[in-house]
Amino acid sequence: MDPLRPGRRLPDLRQAIAEYVSRTRTSGWRARKWLWCRAVSQLFSSPILALVDEGDEVIYPNPGFPIYESMINYVGGRAIPIPLREERDFSVDVKELASLITNRTS
């Protein structure tokens, strides 16, 4: 077991997940591509901690996971929500996204 890579533990679980997803949704998923963690917040917060500097603007989907905004604020970034509207099937409006991008967008 590699203590530095806890997401690579539980190979039987990762294999079972890969087989299930391949069988029920799409083919070609391999167990080595899966990570396992205790909470999805860890997966969402780690990239923000690694990539966002104080003063960076970060565009995030709203509604979305609350961890987005709180982690952006925690690292000193500026959280910029982009609304996901029902009339657009909760997808991003590309023109609206483009209008939110500045030279401080990370």
Phi and psi in radians as a Rosetta constraint file:
Dihedral C 1 N 2 CA 2 C 2 CIRCULARHARMONIC -1.693 0.35
Dihedral N 2 CA 2 C 2 N 3 CIRCULARHARMONIC 1.858 0.35
Dihedral C 2 N 3 CA 3 C 3 CIRCULARHARMONIC -1.155 0.35
Dihedral N 3 CA 3 C 3 N 4 CIRCULARHARMONIC -0.331 0.35
Dihedral C 3 N 4 CA 4 C 4 CIRCULARHARMONIC -1.482 0.35
Dihedral N 4 CA 4 C 4 N 5 CIRCULARHARMONIC -0.202 0.35
Dihedral C 4 N 5 CA 5 C 5 CIRCULARHARMONIC -2.305 0.35
Dihedral N 5 CA 5 C 5 N 6 CIRCULARHARMONIC 1.187 0.35
Dihedral C 5 N 6 CA 6 C 6 CIRCULARHARMONIC -1.078 0.35
Dihedral N 6 CA 6 C 6 N 7 CIRCULARHARMONIC -0.452 0.35
Dihedral C 6 N 7 CA 7 C 7 CIRCULARHARMONIC -1.176 0.35
Dihedral N 7 CA 7 C 7 N 8 CIRCULARHARMONIC -0.232 0.35
Dihedral C 7 N 8 CA 8 C 8 CIRCULARHARMONIC -1.633 0.35
Dihedral N 8 CA 8 C 8 N 9 CIRCULARHARMONIC -0.013 0.35
Dihedral C 8 N 9 CA 9 C 9 CIRCULARHARMONIC -1.254 0.35
Dihedral N 9 CA 9 C 9 N 10 CIRCULARHARMONIC 3.053 0.35
Dihedral C 9 N 10 CA 10 C 10 CIRCULARHARMONIC 1.017 0.35
Dihedral N 10 CA 10 C 10 N 11 CIRCULARHARMONIC 1.014 0.35
Dihedral C 10 N 11 CA 11 C 11 CIRCULARHARMONIC -1.050 0.35
Dihedral N 11 CA 11 C 11 N 12 CIRCULARHARMONIC -0.581 0.35
Dihedral C 11 N 12 CA 12 C 12 CIRCULARHARMONIC -1.145 0.35
Dihedral N 12 CA 12 C 12 N 13 CIRCULARHARMONIC -0.707 0.35
Dihedral C 12 N 13 CA 13 C 13 CIRCULARHARMONIC -1.126 0.35
Dihedral N 13 CA 13 C 13 N 14 CIRCULARHARMONIC -0.793 0.35
Dihedral C 13 N 14 CA 14 C 14 CIRCULARHARMONIC -1.063 0.35
Dihedral N 14 CA 14 C 14 N 15 CIRCULARHARMONIC -0.692 0.35
Dihedral C 14 N 15 CA 15 C 15 CIRCULARHARMONIC -1.135 0.35
Dihedral N 15 CA 15 C 15 N 16 CIRCULARHARMONIC -0.740 0.35
Dihedral C 15 N 16 CA 16 C 16 CIRCULARHARMONIC -1.114 0.35
Dihedral N 16 CA 16 C 16 N 17 CIRCULARHARMONIC -0.718 0.35
Dihedral C 16 N 17 CA 17 C 17 CIRCULARHARMONIC -1.102 0.35
Dihedral N 17 CA 17 C 17 N 18 CIRCULARHARMONIC -0.811 0.35
Dihedral C 17 N 18 CA 18 C 18 CIRCULARHARMONIC -1.053 0.35
Dihedral N 18 CA 18 C 18 N 19 CIRCULARHARMONIC -0.745 0.35
Dihedral C 18 N 19 CA 19 C 19 CIRCULARHARMONIC -1.146 0.35
Dihedral N 19 CA 19 C 19 N 20 CIRCULARHARMONIC -0.735 0.35
Dihedral C 19 N 20 CA 20 C 20 CIRCULARHARMONIC -1.104 0.35
Dihedral N 20 CA 20 C 20 N 21 CIRCULARHARMONIC -0.840 0.35
Dihedral C 20 N 21 CA 21 C 21 CIRCULARHARMONIC -1.120 0.35
Dihedral N 21 CA 21 C 21 N 22 CIRCULARHARMONIC -0.705 0.35
Dihedral C 21 N 22 CA 22 C 22 CIRCULARHARMONIC -1.093 0.35
Dihedral N 22 CA 22 C 22 N 23 CIRCULARHARMONIC -0.664 0.35
Dihedral C 22 N 23 CA 23 C 23 CIRCULARHARMONIC -1.325 0.35
Dihedral N 23 CA 23 C 23 N 24 CIRCULARHARMONIC -0.621 0.35
Dihedral C 23 N 24 CA 24 C 24 CIRCULARHARMONIC -1.795 0.35
Dihedral N 24 CA 24 C 24 N 25 CIRCULARHARMONIC -0.319 0.35
Dihedral C 24 N 25 CA 25 C 25 CIRCULARHARMONIC -2.233 0.35
Dihedral N 25 CA 25 C 25 N 26 CIRCULARHARMONIC -0.944 0.35
Dihedral C 25 N 26 CA 26 C 26 CIRCULARHARMONIC -2.722 0.35
Dihedral N 26 CA 26 C 26 N 27 CIRCULARHARMONIC 2.836 0.35
Dihedral C 26 N 27 CA 27 C 27 CIRCULARHARMONIC -1.744 0.35
Dihedral N 27 CA 27 C 27 N 28 CIRCULARHARMONIC 2.854 0.35
Dihedral C 27 N 28 CA 28 C 28 CIRCULARHARMONIC 1.654 0.35
Dihedral N 28 CA 28 C 28 N 29 CIRCULARHARMONIC 0.066 0.35
Dihedral C 28 N 29 CA 29 C 29 CIRCULARHARMONIC -1.309 0.35
Dihedral N 29 CA 29 C 29 N 30 CIRCULARHARMONIC 2.333 0.35
Dihedral C 29 N 30 CA 30 C 30 CIRCULARHARMONIC -1.990 0.35
Dihedral N 30 CA 30 C 30 N 31 CIRCULARHARMONIC 2.506 0.35
Dihedral C 30 N 31 CA 31 C 31 CIRCULARHARMONIC -1.033 0.35
Dihedral N 31 CA 31 C 31 N 32 CIRCULARHARMONIC -0.589 0.35
Dihedral C 31 N 32 CA 32 C 32 CIRCULARHARMONIC -1.192 0.35
Dihedral N 32 CA 32 C 32 N 33 CIRCULARHARMONIC -0.232 0.35
Dihedral C 32 N 33 CA 33 C 33 CIRCULARHARMONIC -1.539 0.35
Dihedral N 33 CA 33 C 33 N 34 CIRCULARHARMONIC -0.121 0.35
Dihedral C 33 N 34 CA 34 C 34 CIRCULARHARMONIC -1.691 0.35
Dihedral N 34 CA 34 C 34 N 35 CIRCULARHARMONIC 2.452 0.35
Dihedral C 34 N 35 CA 35 C 35 CIRCULARHARMONIC -2.019 0.35
Dihedral N 35 CA 35 C 35 N 36 CIRCULARHARMONIC 2.630 0.35
Dihedral C 35 N 36 CA 36 C 36 CIRCULARHARMONIC -2.123 0.35
Dihedral N 36 CA 36 C 36 N 37 CIRCULARHARMONIC 2.274 0.35
Dihedral C 36 N 37 CA 37 C 37 CIRCULARHARMONIC -2.452 0.35
Dihedral N 37 CA 37 C 37 N 38 CIRCULARHARMONIC 2.889 0.35
Dihedral C 37 N 38 CA 38 C 38 CIRCULARHARMONIC -1.287 0.35
Dihedral N 38 CA 38 C 38 N 39 CIRCULARHARMONIC -0.546 0.35
Dihedral C 38 N 39 CA 39 C 39 CIRCULARHARMONIC -2.592 0.35
Dihedral N 39 CA 39 C 39 N 40 CIRCULARHARMONIC 2.511 0.35
Dihedral C 39 N 40 CA 40 C 40 CIRCULARHARMONIC -1.172 0.35
Dihedral N 40 CA 40 C 40 N 41 CIRCULARHARMONIC -0.407 0.35
Dihedral C 40 N 41 CA 41 C 41 CIRCULARHARMONIC -1.005 0.35
Dihedral N 41 CA 41 C 41 N 42 CIRCULARHARMONIC -0.617 0.35
Dihedral C 41 N 42 CA 42 C 42 CIRCULARHARMONIC -1.071 0.35
Dihedral N 42 CA 42 C 42 N 43 CIRCULARHARMONIC -0.727 0.35
Dihedral C 42 N 43 CA 43 C 43 CIRCULARHARMONIC -1.191 0.35
Dihedral N 43 CA 43 C 43 N 44 CIRCULARHARMONIC -0.594 0.35
Dihedral C 43 N 44 CA 44 C 44 CIRCULARHARMONIC -1.407 0.35
Dihedral N 44 CA 44 C 44 N 45 CIRCULARHARMONIC -0.569 0.35
Dihedral C 44 N 45 CA 45 C 45 CIRCULARHARMONIC -1.462 0.35
Dihedral N 45 CA 45 C 45 N 46 CIRCULARHARMONIC -0.559 0.35
Dihedral C 45 N 46 CA 46 C 46 CIRCULARHARMONIC -1.027 0.35
Dihedral N 46 CA 46 C 46 N 47 CIRCULARHARMONIC -0.815 0.35
Dihedral C 46 N 47 CA 47 C 47 CIRCULARHARMONIC -1.095 0.35
Dihedral N 47 CA 47 C 47 N 48 CIRCULARHARMONIC -0.615 0.35
Dihedral C 47 N 48 CA 48 C 48 CIRCULARHARMONIC -1.142 0.35
Dihedral N 48 CA 48 C 48 N 49 CIRCULARHARMONIC -0.766 0.35
Dihedral C 48 N 49 CA 49 C 49 CIRCULARHARMONIC -1.078 0.35
Dihedral N 49 CA 49 C 49 N 50 CIRCULARHARMONIC -0.630 0.35
Dihedral C 49 N 50 CA 50 C 50 CIRCULARHARMONIC -1.413 0.35
Dihedral N 50 CA 50 C 50 N 51 CIRCULARHARMONIC -0.534 0.35
Dihedral C 50 N 51 CA 51 C 51 CIRCULARHARMONIC -1.960 0.35
Dihedral N 51 CA 51 C 51 N 52 CIRCULARHARMONIC -0.301 0.35
Dihedral C 51 N 52 CA 52 C 52 CIRCULARHARMONIC -1.786 0.35
Dihedral N 52 CA 52 C 52 N 53 CIRCULARHARMONIC 2.223 0.35
Dihedral C 52 N 53 CA 53 C 53 CIRCULARHARMONIC -1.803 0.35
Dihedral N 53 CA 53 C 53 N 54 CIRCULARHARMONIC 2.821 0.35
Dihedral C 53 N 54 CA 54 C 54 CIRCULARHARMONIC -0.971 0.35
Dihedral N 54 CA 54 C 54 N 55 CIRCULARHARMONIC 2.283 0.35
Dihedral C 54 N 55 CA 55 C 55 CIRCULARHARMONIC 1.595 0.35
Dihedral N 55 CA 55 C 55 N 56 CIRCULARHARMONIC -0.222 0.35
Dihedral C 55 N 56 CA 56 C 56 CIRCULARHARMONIC -1.182 0.35
Dihedral N 56 CA 56 C 56 N 57 CIRCULARHARMONIC 2.513 0.35
Dihedral C 56 N 57 CA 57 C 57 CIRCULARHARMONIC -1.660 0.35
Dihedral N 57 CA 57 C 57 N 58 CIRCULARHARMONIC 2.366 0.35
Dihedral C 57 N 58 CA 58 C 58 CIRCULARHARMONIC -2.231 0.35
Dihedral N 58 CA 58 C 58 N 59 CIRCULARHARMONIC 2.117 0.35
Dihedral C 58 N 59 CA 59 C 59 CIRCULARHARMONIC -1.512 0.35
Dihedral N 59 CA 59 C 59 N 60 CIRCULARHARMONIC 2.265 0.35
Dihedral C 59 N 60 CA 60 C 60 CIRCULARHARMONIC -2.349 0.35
Dihedral N 60 CA 60 C 60 N 61 CIRCULARHARMONIC 2.644 0.35
Dihedral C 60 N 61 CA 61 C 61 CIRCULARHARMONIC -1.287 0.35
Dihedral N 61 CA 61 C 61 N 62 CIRCULARHARMONIC 2.450 0.35
Dihedral C 61 N 62 CA 62 C 62 CIRCULARHARMONIC -2.409 0.35
Dihedral N 62 CA 62 C 62 N 63 CIRCULARHARMONIC 2.004 0.35
Dihedral C 62 N 63 CA 63 C 63 CIRCULARHARMONIC -1.287 0.35
Dihedral N 63 CA 63 C 63 N 64 CIRCULARHARMONIC 2.667 0.35
Dihedral C 63 N 64 CA 64 C 64 CIRCULARHARMONIC -2.858 0.35
Dihedral N 64 CA 64 C 64 N 65 CIRCULARHARMONIC -2.885 0.35
Dihedral C 64 N 65 CA 65 C 65 CIRCULARHARMONIC -1.300 0.35
Dihedral N 65 CA 65 C 65 N 66 CIRCULARHARMONIC 2.323 0.35
Dihedral C 65 N 66 CA 66 C 66 CIRCULARHARMONIC -1.010 0.35
Dihedral N 66 CA 66 C 66 N 67 CIRCULARHARMONIC -0.451 0.35
Dihedral C 66 N 67 CA 67 C 67 CIRCULARHARMONIC -1.089 0.35
Dihedral N 67 CA 67 C 67 N 68 CIRCULARHARMONIC -0.491 0.35
Dihedral C 67 N 68 CA 68 C 68 CIRCULARHARMONIC -0.976 0.35
Dihedral N 68 CA 68 C 68 N 69 CIRCULARHARMONIC -1.058 0.35
Dihedral C 68 N 69 CA 69 C 69 CIRCULARHARMONIC -1.114 0.35
Dihedral N 69 CA 69 C 69 N 70 CIRCULARHARMONIC -0.752 0.35
Dihedral C 69 N 70 CA 70 C 70 CIRCULARHARMONIC -1.161 0.35
Dihedral N 70 CA 70 C 70 N 71 CIRCULARHARMONIC -0.658 0.35
Dihedral C 70 N 71 CA 71 C 71 CIRCULARHARMONIC -1.256 0.35
Dihedral N 71 CA 71 C 71 N 72 CIRCULARHARMONIC -0.658 0.35
Dihedral C 71 N 72 CA 72 C 72 CIRCULARHARMONIC -1.044 0.35
Dihedral N 72 CA 72 C 72 N 73 CIRCULARHARMONIC -0.815 0.35
Dihedral C 72 N 73 CA 73 C 73 CIRCULARHARMONIC -1.128 0.35
Dihedral N 73 CA 73 C 73 N 74 CIRCULARHARMONIC -0.681 0.35
Dihedral C 73 N 74 CA 74 C 74 CIRCULARHARMONIC -1.036 0.35
Dihedral N 74 CA 74 C 74 N 75 CIRCULARHARMONIC -0.701 0.35
Dihedral C 74 N 75 CA 75 C 75 CIRCULARHARMONIC -1.497 0.35
Dihedral N 75 CA 75 C 75 N 76 CIRCULARHARMONIC 0.025 0.35
Dihedral C 75 N 76 CA 76 C 76 CIRCULARHARMONIC 1.576 0.35
Dihedral N 76 CA 76 C 76 N 77 CIRCULARHARMONIC 0.226 0.35
Dihedral C 76 N 77 CA 77 C 77 CIRCULARHARMONIC -1.436 0.35
Dihedral N 77 CA 77 C 77 N 78 CIRCULARHARMONIC 3.062 0.35
Dihedral C 77 N 78 CA 78 C 78 CIRCULARHARMONIC -1.975 0.35
Dihedral N 78 CA 78 C 78 N 79 CIRCULARHARMONIC 2.005 0.35
Dihedral C 78 N 79 CA 79 C 79 CIRCULARHARMONIC -1.369 0.35
Dihedral N 79 CA 79 C 79 N 80 CIRCULARHARMONIC 2.142 0.35
Dihedral C 79 N 80 CA 80 C 80 CIRCULARHARMONIC -2.050 0.35
Dihedral N 80 CA 80 C 80 N 81 CIRCULARHARMONIC 1.847 0.35
Dihedral C 80 N 81 CA 81 C 81 CIRCULARHARMONIC -1.337 0.35
Dihedral N 81 CA 81 C 81 N 82 CIRCULARHARMONIC 2.493 0.35
Dihedral C 81 N 82 CA 82 C 82 CIRCULARHARMONIC -2.028 0.35
Dihedral N 82 CA 82 C 82 N 83 CIRCULARHARMONIC 2.112 0.35
Dihedral C 82 N 83 CA 83 C 83 CIRCULARHARMONIC -1.216 0.35
Dihedral N 83 CA 83 C 83 N 84 CIRCULARHARMONIC 2.409 0.35
Dihedral C 83 N 84 CA 84 C 84 CIRCULARHARMONIC -1.805 0.35
Dihedral N 84 CA 84 C 84 N 85 CIRCULARHARMONIC 1.830 0.35
Dihedral C 84 N 85 CA 85 C 85 CIRCULARHARMONIC -1.653 0.35
Dihedral N 85 CA 85 C 85 N 86 CIRCULARHARMONIC 2.495 0.35
Dihedral C 85 N 86 CA 86 C 86 CIRCULARHARMONIC -1.017 0.35
Dihedral N 86 CA 86 C 86 N 87 CIRCULARHARMONIC -0.702 0.35
Dihedral C 86 N 87 CA 87 C 87 CIRCULARHARMONIC -1.140 0.35
Dihedral N 87 CA 87 C 87 N 88 CIRCULARHARMONIC -0.242 0.35
Dihedral C 87 N 88 CA 88 C 88 CIRCULARHARMONIC -1.888 0.35
Dihedral N 88 CA 88 C 88 N 89 CIRCULARHARMONIC 0.353 0.35
Dihedral C 88 N 89 CA 89 C 89 CIRCULARHARMONIC 0.983 0.35
Dihedral N 89 CA 89 C 89 N 90 CIRCULARHARMONIC 0.617 0.35
Dihedral C 89 N 90 CA 90 C 90 CIRCULARHARMONIC 1.030 0.35
Dihedral N 90 CA 90 C 90 N 91 CIRCULARHARMONIC 0.598 0.35
Dihedral C 90 N 91 CA 91 C 91 CIRCULARHARMONIC -1.859 0.35
Dihedral N 91 CA 91 C 91 N 92 CIRCULARHARMONIC 2.889 0.35
Dihedral C 91 N 92 CA 92 C 92 CIRCULARHARMONIC -1.373 0.35
Dihedral N 92 CA 92 C 92 N 93 CIRCULARHARMONIC 2.367 0.35
Dihedral C 92 N 93 CA 93 C 93 CIRCULARHARMONIC -1.483 0.35
Dihedral N 93 CA 93 C 93 N 94 CIRCULARHARMONIC 1.989 0.35
Dihedral C 93 N 94 CA 94 C 94 CIRCULARHARMONIC -1.063 0.35
Dihedral N 94 CA 94 C 94 N 95 CIRCULARHARMONIC -0.677 0.35
Dihedral C 94 N 95 CA 95 C 95 CIRCULARHARMONIC -1.138 0.35
Dihedral N 95 CA 95 C 95 N 96 CIRCULARHARMONIC -0.715 0.35
Dihedral C 95 N 96 CA 96 C 96 CIRCULARHARMONIC -1.139 0.35
Dihedral N 96 CA 96 C 96 N 97 CIRCULARHARMONIC -0.721 0.35
Dihedral C 96 N 97 CA 97 C 97 CIRCULARHARMONIC -1.044 0.35
Dihedral N 97 CA 97 C 97 N 98 CIRCULARHARMONIC -0.824 0.35
Dihedral C 97 N 98 CA 98 C 98 CIRCULARHARMONIC -1.030 0.35
Dihedral N 98 CA 98 C 98 N 99 CIRCULARHARMONIC -0.628 0.35
Dihedral C 98 N 99 CA 99 C 99 CIRCULARHARMONIC -1.222 0.35
Dihedral N 99 CA 99 C 99 N 100 CIRCULARHARMONIC -0.346 0.35
Dihedral C 99 N 100 CA 100 C 100 CIRCULARHARMONIC -1.563 0.35
Dihedral N 100 CA 100 C 100 N 101 CIRCULARHARMONIC -0.245 0.35
Dihedral C 100 N 101 CA 101 C 101 CIRCULARHARMONIC -1.378 0.35
Dihedral N 101 CA 101 C 101 N 102 CIRCULARHARMONIC 2.263 0.35
Dihedral C 101 N 102 CA 102 C 102 CIRCULARHARMONIC -2.236 0.35
Dihedral N 102 CA 102 C 102 N 103 CIRCULARHARMONIC -3.114 0.35
Dihedral C 102 N 103 CA 103 C 103 CIRCULARHARMONIC -1.268 0.35
Dihedral N 103 CA 103 C 103 N 104 CIRCULARHARMONIC -0.127 0.35
Dihedral C 103 N 104 CA 104 C 104 CIRCULARHARMONIC -1.733 0.35
Dihedral N 104 CA 104 C 104 N 105 CIRCULARHARMONIC -0.020 0.35
Dihedral C 104 N 105 CA 105 C 105 CIRCULARHARMONIC -1.231 0.35
Dihedral N 105 CA 105 C 105 N 106 CIRCULARHARMONIC 2.259 0.35
